[in-house]
Amino acid sequence: MEHLKNFLAGVKQVLVLDPGSQYILPSRSDFLRDASSLRDDAKRVASDLSKVTNKYGEQAYNSTRR
Protein backbone atom coordinates (compact mmCIF):
# COMPACT_ATOMS: atom_id res chain seq x y z
CA MET A 1 0.00 0.00 0.00
CA GLU A 2 2.91 2.34 0.78
CA HIS A 3 4.29 1.82 -2.73
CA LEU A 4 1.00 2.95 -4.25
CA LYS A 5 0.99 6.10 -2.10
CA ASN A 6 4.55 6.90 -3.14
CA PHE A 7 3.74 6.25 -6.80
CA LEU A 8 0.68 8.52 -6.71
CA ALA A 9 2.64 11.24 -4.89
CA GLY A 10 5.28 11.07 -7.64
CA VAL A 11 2.66 11.26 -10.38
CA LYS A 12 1.09 14.24 -8.64
CA GLN A 13 4.46 16.04 -8.59
CA VAL A 14 5.24 15.26 -12.23
CA LEU A 15 1.86 16.40 -13.48
CA VAL A 16 1.73 19.34 -11.02
CA LEU A 17 -1.80 18.45 -10.05
CA ASP A 18 -1.53 20.33 -6.78
CA PRO A 19 0.81 23.29 -7.22
CA GLY A 20 2.04 24.13 -3.77
CA SER A 21 3.96 27.11 -2.58
CA GLN A 22 7.22 25.46 -3.64
CA TYR A 23 6.32 25.29 -7.33
CA ILE A 24 7.27 28.41 -9.27
CA LEU A 25 5.56 28.75 -12.63
CA PRO A 26 8.22 29.89 -15.10
CA SER A 27 7.36 32.83 -17.28
CA ARG A 28 7.91 33.00 -21.03
CA SER A 29 10.78 35.44 -20.58
CA ASP A 30 12.62 32.88 -18.44
CA PHE A 31 12.72 30.45 -21.35
CA LEU A 32 13.89 33.17 -23.73
CA ARG A 33 16.60 34.27 -21.31
CA ASP A 34 17.77 30.65 -20.87
CA ALA A 35 17.84 30.09 -24.64
CA SER A 36 19.85 33.28 -25.12
CA SER A 37 22.31 32.30 -22.39
CA LEU A 38 22.74 28.82 -23.85
CA ARG A 39 23.29 30.27 -27.32
CA ASP A 40 25.92 32.68 -25.99
CA ASP A 41 27.65 29.88 -24.08
CA ALA A 42 27.70 27.67 -27.17
CA LYS A 43 29.25 30.48 -29.23
CA ARG A 44 31.92 31.04 -26.57
CA VAL A 45 32.76 27.33 -26.37
CA ALA A 46 32.88 26.99 -30.17
CA SER A 47 35.13 30.04 -30.45
CA ASP A 48 37.50 28.75 -27.79
CA LEU A 49 37.54 25.29 -29.34
CA SER A 50 38.35 26.81 -32.73
CA LYS A 51 41.23 28.84 -31.27
CA VAL A 52 42.66 25.81 -29.48
CA THR A 53 42.42 23.52 -32.50
CA ASN A 54 44.01 26.15 -34.76
CA LYS A 55 46.84 26.64 -32.27
CA TYR A 56 47.36 22.87 -32.01
CA GLY A 57 47.32 22.57 -35.79
CA GLU A 58 49.99 25.26 -36.12
CA GLN A 59 52.18 23.48 -33.59
CA ALA A 60 51.78 20.16 -35.35
CA TYR A 61 52.60 21.55 -38.80
CA ASN A 62 55.43 23.82 -37.66
CA SER A 63 57.29 21.25 -35.58
CA THR A 64 60.47 19.80 -37.04
CA ARG A 65 60.83 16.07 -37.35
CA ARG A 66 64.14 14.45 -36.58
SEVEX-99278 format. One record per residue: x, y, z of N, C-alpha, C, O in turn. Coordinates in Angstrom, 1 decimal, decimal comma, padded with zeros to 4 digits, always signed. Layout:
<kelums>
<n.X: X	n.Y: Y	n.Z: Z	ca.X: X	ca.Y: Y	ca.Z: Z	c.X: X	c.Y: Y	c.Z: Z	o.X: X	o.Y: Y	o.Z: Z>
...
</kelums>
This chain:
<kelums>
<n.X: +000,8	n.Y: -001,2	n.Z: +000,0	ca.X: +000,0	ca.Y: +000,0	ca.Z: +000,0	c.X: +000,9	c.Y: +001,3	c.Z: +000,0	o.X: +000,5	o.Y: +002,3	o.Z: -000,6>
<n.X: +002,0	n.Y: +001,2	n.Z: +000,7	ca.X: +002,9	ca.Y: +002,3	ca.Z: +000,8	c.X: +003,5	c.Y: +002,7	c.Z: -000,6	o.X: +003,7	o.Y: +003,8	o.Z: -000,9>
<n.X: +003,8	n.Y: +001,6	n.Z: -001,4	ca.X: +004,3	ca.Y: +001,8	ca.Z: -002,7	c.X: +003,3	c.Y: +002,6	c.Z: -003,6	o.X: +003,7	o.Y: +003,5	o.Z: -004,4>
<n.X: +002,0	n.Y: +002,3	n.Z: -003,5	ca.X: +001,0	ca.Y: +003,0	ca.Z: -004,3	c.X: +000,9	c.Y: +004,4	c.Z: -003,9	o.X: +000,8	o.Y: +005,3	o.Z: -004,7>
<n.X: +001,0	n.Y: +004,7	n.Z: -002,6	ca.X: +001,0	ca.Y: +006,1	ca.Z: -002,1	c.X: +002,2	c.Y: +006,9	c.Z: -002,7	o.X: +002,0	o.Y: +008,0	o.Z: -003,1>
<n.X: +003,4	n.Y: +006,3	n.Z: -002,6	ca.X: +004,6	ca.Y: +006,9	ca.Z: -003,1	c.X: +004,4	c.Y: +007,1	c.Z: -004,6	o.X: +004,8	o.Y: +008,2	o.Z: -005,2>
<n.X: +003,9	n.Y: +006,1	n.Z: -005,4	ca.X: +003,7	ca.Y: +006,3	ca.Z: -006,8	c.X: +002,8	c.Y: +007,4	c.Z: -007,1	o.X: +003,1	o.Y: +008,2	o.Z: -008,0>
<n.X: +001,7	n.Y: +007,5	n.Z: -006,4	ca.X: +000,7	ca.Y: +008,5	ca.Z: -006,7	c.X: +001,2	c.Y: +009,9	c.Z: -006,3	o.X: +001,0	o.Y: +010,9	o.Z: -007,0>
<n.X: +002,0	n.Y: +010,0	n.Z: -005,3	ca.X: +002,6	ca.Y: +011,2	ca.Z: -004,9	c.X: +003,6	c.Y: +011,7	c.Z: -006,0	o.X: +003,7	o.Y: +012,9	o.Z: -006,3>
<n.X: +004,4	n.Y: +010,7	n.Z: -006,6	ca.X: +005,3	ca.Y: +011,1	ca.Z: -007,6	c.X: +004,6	c.Y: +011,5	c.Z: -008,9	o.X: +005,0	o.Y: +012,5	o.Z: -009,5>
<n.X: +003,5	n.Y: +010,9	n.Z: -009,2	ca.X: +002,7	ca.Y: +011,3	ca.Z: -010,4	c.X: +002,1	c.Y: +012,7	c.Z: -010,2	o.X: +002,1	o.Y: +013,5	o.Z: -011,1>
<n.X: +001,6	n.Y: +012,9	n.Z: -009,0	ca.X: +001,1	ca.Y: +014,2	ca.Z: -008,6	c.X: +002,2	c.Y: +015,3	c.Z: -008,8	o.X: +001,8	o.Y: +016,4	o.Z: -009,3>
<n.X: +003,4	n.Y: +015,1	n.Z: -008,4	ca.X: +004,5	ca.Y: +016,0	ca.Z: -008,6	c.X: +004,8	c.Y: +016,2	c.Z: -010,1	o.X: +005,0	o.Y: +017,4	o.Z: -010,5>
<n.X: +004,9	n.Y: +015,2	n.Z: -010,8	ca.X: +005,2	ca.Y: +015,3	ca.Z: -012,2	c.X: +004,2	c.Y: +016,0	c.Z: -013,0	o.X: +004,5	o.Y: +016,9	o.Z: -013,8>
<n.X: +002,9	n.Y: +015,8	n.Z: -012,7	ca.X: +001,9	ca.Y: +016,4	ca.Z: -013,5	c.X: +001,5	c.Y: +017,7	c.Z: -012,9	o.X: +000,6	o.Y: +018,4	o.Z: -013,4>
<n.X: +002,0	n.Y: +018,1	n.Z: -011,7	ca.X: +001,7	ca.Y: +019,3	ca.Z: -011,0	c.X: +000,2	c.Y: +019,5	c.Z: -010,8	o.X: -000,4	o.Y: +020,5	o.Z: -011,2>
<n.X: -000,4	n.Y: +018,4	n.Z: -010,3	ca.X: -001,8	ca.Y: +018,4	ca.Z: -010,0	c.X: -002,2	c.Y: +019,4	c.Z: -008,9	o.X: -003,3	o.Y: +019,9	o.Z: -008,8>
<n.X: -001,3	n.Y: +019,5	n.Z: -007,9	ca.X: -001,5	ca.Y: +020,3	ca.Z: -006,8	c.X: -000,4	c.Y: +021,3	c.Z: -006,6	o.X: +000,5	o.Y: +021,0	o.Z: -005,8>
<n.X: -000,3	n.Y: +022,4	n.Z: -007,3	ca.X: +000,8	ca.Y: +023,3	ca.Z: -007,2	c.X: +000,9	c.Y: +023,9	c.Z: -005,8	o.X: +000,0	o.Y: +024,7	o.Z: -005,5>
<n.X: +001,9	n.Y: +023,6	n.Z: -005,1	ca.X: +002,0	ca.Y: +024,1	ca.Z: -003,8	c.X: +002,8	c.Y: +025,4	c.Z: -003,8	o.X: +003,1	o.Y: +026,0	o.Z: -004,9>
<n.X: +003,2	n.Y: +025,9	n.Z: -002,7	ca.X: +004,0	ca.Y: +027,1	ca.Z: -002,6	c.X: +005,4	c.Y: +026,9	c.Z: -003,1	o.X: +006,1	o.Y: +027,9	o.Z: -003,4>
<n.X: +005,9	n.Y: +025,7	n.Z: -003,2	ca.X: +007,2	ca.Y: +025,5	ca.Z: -003,6	c.X: +007,4	c.Y: +025,5	c.Z: -005,2	o.X: +008,5	o.Y: +025,7	o.Z: -005,7>
<n.X: +006,3	n.Y: +025,3	n.Z: -005,9	ca.X: +006,3	ca.Y: +025,3	ca.Z: -007,3	c.X: +006,3	c.Y: +026,7	c.Z: -007,9	o.X: +005,3	o.Y: +027,5	o.Z: -007,6>
<n.X: +007,2	n.Y: +027,1	n.Z: -008,7	ca.X: +007,3	ca.Y: +028,4	ca.Z: -009,3	c.X: +007,0	c.Y: +028,2	c.Z: -010,8	o.X: +007,8	o.Y: +027,6	o.Z: -011,5>
<n.X: +005,9	n.Y: +028,8	n.Z: -011,2	ca.X: +005,6	ca.Y: +028,7	ca.Z: -012,6	c.X: +006,5	c.Y: +029,6	c.Z: -013,4	o.X: +006,5	o.Y: +030,9	o.Z: -013,2>
<n.X: +007,3	n.Y: +029,1	n.Z: -014,3	ca.X: +008,2	ca.Y: +029,9	ca.Z: -015,1	c.X: +007,5	c.Y: +030,8	c.Z: -016,1	o.X: +006,5	o.Y: +030,4	o.Z: -016,7>
<n.X: +008,0	n.Y: +031,9	n.Z: -016,3	ca.X: +007,4	ca.Y: +032,8	ca.Z: -017,3	c.X: +008,0	c.Y: +032,6	c.Z: -018,6	o.X: +009,1	o.Y: +032,0	o.Z: -018,7>
<n.X: +007,4	n.Y: +033,1	n.Z: -019,7	ca.X: +007,9	ca.Y: +033,0	ca.Z: -021,0	c.X: +009,3	c.Y: +033,6	c.Z: -021,2	o.X: +010,2	o.Y: +033,1	o.Z: -021,9>
<n.X: +009,5	n.Y: +034,7	n.Z: -020,5	ca.X: +010,8	ca.Y: +035,4	ca.Z: -020,6	c.X: +011,9	c.Y: +034,6	c.Z: -020,0	o.X: +013,1	o.Y: +034,8	o.Z: -020,4>
<n.X: +011,6	n.Y: +033,7	n.Z: -019,0	ca.X: +012,6	ca.Y: +032,9	ca.Z: -018,4	c.X: +013,2	c.Y: +031,9	c.Z: -019,5	o.X: +014,4	o.Y: +031,7	o.Z: -019,6>
<n.X: +012,3	n.Y: +031,4	n.Z: -020,3	ca.X: +012,7	ca.Y: +030,5	ca.Z: -021,4	c.X: +013,6	c.Y: +031,2	c.Z: -022,4	o.X: +014,6	o.Y: +030,7	o.Z: -022,9>
<n.X: +013,1	n.Y: +032,4	n.Z: -022,7	ca.X: +013,9	ca.Y: +033,2	ca.Z: -023,7	c.X: +015,3	c.Y: +033,5	c.Z: -023,2	o.X: +016,3	o.Y: +033,5	o.Z: -023,9>
<n.X: +015,3	n.Y: +033,9	n.Z: -021,9	ca.X: +016,6	ca.Y: +034,3	ca.Z: -021,3	c.X: +017,5	c.Y: +033,0	c.Z: -021,3	o.X: +018,7	o.Y: +033,2	o.Z: -021,5>
<n.X: +017,0	n.Y: +031,9	n.Z: -020,9	ca.X: +017,8	ca.Y: +030,6	ca.Z: -020,9	c.X: +018,3	c.Y: +030,3	c.Z: -022,3	o.X: +019,4	o.Y: +029,9	o.Z: -022,4>
<n.X: +017,4	n.Y: +030,4	n.Z: -023,3	ca.X: +017,8	ca.Y: +030,1	ca.Z: -024,6	c.X: +018,9	c.Y: +031,0	c.Z: -025,1	o.X: +019,9	o.Y: +030,6	o.Z: -025,7>
<n.X: +018,8	n.Y: +032,3	n.Z: -024,8	ca.X: +019,8	ca.Y: +033,3	ca.Z: -025,1	c.X: +021,2	c.Y: +033,0	c.Z: -024,4	o.X: +022,2	o.Y: +033,1	o.Z: -025,0>
<n.X: +021,1	n.Y: +032,6	n.Z: -023,1	ca.X: +022,3	ca.Y: +032,3	ca.Z: -022,4	c.X: +023,0	c.Y: +031,1	c.Z: -022,9	o.X: +024,2	o.Y: +031,0	o.Z: -023,1>
<n.X: +022,2	n.Y: +030,0	n.Z: -023,3	ca.X: +022,7	ca.Y: +028,8	ca.Z: -023,9	c.X: +023,4	c.Y: +029,1	c.Z: -025,2	o.X: +024,4	o.Y: +028,5	o.Z: -025,5>
<n.X: +022,7	n.Y: +029,9	n.Z: -026,0	ca.X: +023,3	ca.Y: +030,3	ca.Z: -027,3	c.X: +024,6	c.Y: +031,0	c.Z: -027,2	o.X: +025,6	o.Y: +030,7	o.Z: -027,9>
<n.X: +024,7	n.Y: +031,9	n.Z: -026,2	ca.X: +025,9	ca.Y: +032,7	ca.Z: -026,0	c.X: +027,0	c.Y: +031,7	c.Z: -025,5	o.X: +028,2	o.Y: +031,9	o.Z: -025,9>
<n.X: +026,7	n.Y: +030,8	n.Z: -024,6	ca.X: +027,6	ca.Y: +029,9	ca.Z: -024,1	c.X: +028,2	c.Y: +029,0	c.Z: -025,2	o.X: +029,4	o.Y: +028,7	o.Z: -025,3>
<n.X: +027,3	n.Y: +028,5	n.Z: -026,1	ca.X: +027,7	ca.Y: +027,7	ca.Z: -027,2	c.X: +028,6	c.Y: +028,4	c.Z: -028,1	o.X: +029,6	o.Y: +027,8	o.Z: -028,6>
<n.X: +028,4	n.Y: +029,7	n.Z: -028,4	ca.X: +029,2	ca.Y: +030,5	ca.Z: -029,2	c.X: +030,6	c.Y: +030,6	c.Z: -028,6	o.X: +031,6	o.Y: +030,5	o.Z: -029,3>
<n.X: +030,7	n.Y: +030,9	n.Z: -027,3	ca.X: +031,9	ca.Y: +031,0	ca.Z: -026,6	c.X: +032,7	c.Y: +029,7	c.Z: -026,6	o.X: +033,9	o.Y: +029,8	o.Z: -026,8>
<n.X: +032,1	n.Y: +028,6	n.Z: -026,4	ca.X: +032,8	ca.Y: +027,3	ca.Z: -026,4	c.X: +033,3	c.Y: +027,0	c.Z: -027,8	o.X: +034,4	o.Y: +026,6	o.Z: -027,9>
<n.X: +032,5	n.Y: +027,3	n.Z: -028,8	ca.X: +032,9	ca.Y: +027,0	ca.Z: -030,2	c.X: +034,1	c.Y: +027,9	c.Z: -030,6	o.X: +035,0	o.Y: +027,4	o.Z: -031,2>
<n.X: +034,0	n.Y: +029,1	n.Z: -030,1	ca.X: +035,1	ca.Y: +030,0	ca.Z: -030,5	c.X: +036,4	c.Y: +029,6	c.Z: -029,8	o.X: +037,5	o.Y: +029,6	o.Z: -030,4>
<n.X: +036,3	n.Y: +029,2	n.Z: -028,5	ca.X: +037,5	ca.Y: +028,8	ca.Z: -027,8	c.X: +038,0	c.Y: +027,5	c.Z: -028,4	o.X: +039,2	o.Y: +027,3	o.Z: -028,5>
<n.X: +037,1	n.Y: +026,6	n.Z: -028,7	ca.X: +037,5	ca.Y: +025,3	ca.Z: -029,3	c.X: +038,2	c.Y: +025,5	c.Z: -030,7	o.X: +039,2	o.Y: +024,9	o.Z: -031,0>
<n.X: +037,7	n.Y: +026,5	n.Z: -031,4	ca.X: +038,3	ca.Y: +026,8	ca.Z: -032,7	c.X: +039,8	c.Y: +027,4	c.Z: -032,5	o.X: +040,7	o.Y: +027,0	o.Z: -033,2>
<n.X: +039,9	n.Y: +028,3	n.Z: -031,5	ca.X: +041,2	ca.Y: +028,8	ca.Z: -031,3	c.X: +042,2	c.Y: +027,8	c.Z: -030,9	o.X: +043,4	o.Y: +027,7	o.Z: -031,3>
<n.X: +041,8	n.Y: +026,9	n.Z: -030,0	ca.X: +042,7	ca.Y: +025,8	ca.Z: -029,5	c.X: +043,1	c.Y: +024,8	c.Z: -030,6	o.X: +044,2	o.Y: +024,5	o.Z: -030,7>
<n.X: +042,1	n.Y: +024,5	n.Z: -031,4	ca.X: +042,4	ca.Y: +023,5	ca.Z: -032,5	c.X: +043,3	c.Y: +024,2	c.Z: -033,5	o.X: +044,2	o.Y: +023,5	o.Z: -034,1>
<n.X: +043,1	n.Y: +025,4	n.Z: -033,8	ca.X: +044,0	ca.Y: +026,2	ca.Z: -034,8	c.X: +045,4	c.Y: +026,2	c.Z: -034,2	o.X: +046,4	o.Y: +026,1	o.Z: -034,9>
<n.X: +045,5	n.Y: +026,5	n.Z: -032,9	ca.X: +046,8	ca.Y: +026,6	ca.Z: -032,3	c.X: +047,5	c.Y: +025,3	c.Z: -032,3	o.X: +048,7	o.Y: +025,2	o.Z: -032,6>
<n.X: +046,8	n.Y: +024,2	n.Z: -032,0	ca.X: +047,4	ca.Y: +022,9	ca.Z: -032,0	c.X: +047,8	c.Y: +022,5	c.Z: -033,4	o.X: +048,8	o.Y: +021,9	o.Z: -033,6>
<n.X: +047,0	n.Y: +022,9	n.Z: -034,4	ca.X: +047,3	ca.Y: +022,6	ca.Z: -035,8	c.X: +048,6	c.Y: +023,3	c.Z: -036,2	o.X: +049,4	o.Y: +022,7	o.Z: -036,9>
<n.X: +048,8	n.Y: +024,5	n.Z: -035,8	ca.X: +050,0	ca.Y: +025,3	ca.Z: -036,1	c.X: +051,2	c.Y: +024,6	c.Z: -035,5	o.X: +052,3	o.Y: +024,5	o.Z: -036,1>
<n.X: +051,1	n.Y: +024,2	n.Z: -034,3	ca.X: +052,2	ca.Y: +023,5	ca.Z: -033,6	c.X: +052,5	c.Y: +022,2	c.Z: -034,3	o.X: +053,7	o.Y: +021,8	o.Z: -034,4>
<n.X: +051,5	n.Y: +021,5	n.Z: -034,7	ca.X: +051,8	ca.Y: +020,2	ca.Z: -035,3	c.X: +052,4	c.Y: +020,3	c.Z: -036,7	o.X: +053,3	o.Y: +019,6	o.Z: -037,1>
<n.X: +052,0	n.Y: +021,3	n.Z: -037,5	ca.X: +052,6	ca.Y: +021,5	ca.Z: -038,8	c.X: +053,9	c.Y: +022,3	c.Z: -038,8	o.X: +054,7	o.Y: +022,1	o.Z: -039,7>
<n.X: +054,2	n.Y: +023,1	n.Z: -037,7	ca.X: +055,4	ca.Y: +023,8	ca.Z: -037,7	c.X: +056,6	c.Y: +023,1	c.Z: -036,9	o.X: +057,7	o.Y: +023,6	o.Z: -036,9>
<n.X: +056,2	n.Y: +022,0	n.Z: -036,3	ca.X: +057,3	ca.Y: +021,3	ca.Z: -035,6	c.X: +058,2	c.Y: +020,6	c.Z: -036,6	o.X: +057,8	o.Y: +020,2	o.Z: -037,7>
<n.X: +059,5	n.Y: +020,4	n.Z: -036,2	ca.X: +060,5	ca.Y: +019,8	ca.Z: -037,0	c.X: +060,6	c.Y: +018,3	c.Z: -036,6	o.X: +060,6	o.Y: +018,0	o.Z: -035,4>
<n.X: +060,7	n.Y: +017,5	n.Z: -037,6	ca.X: +060,8	ca.Y: +016,1	ca.Z: -037,3	c.X: +062,3	c.Y: +015,7	c.Z: -037,4	o.X: +063,0	o.Y: +016,2	o.Z: -038,3>
<n.X: +062,7	n.Y: +014,9	n.Z: -036,6	ca.X: +064,1	ca.Y: +014,5	ca.Z: -036,6	c.X: +064,3	c.Y: +013,1	c.Z: -037,1	o.X: +065,4	o.Y: +012,6	o.Z: -037,2>
</kelums>
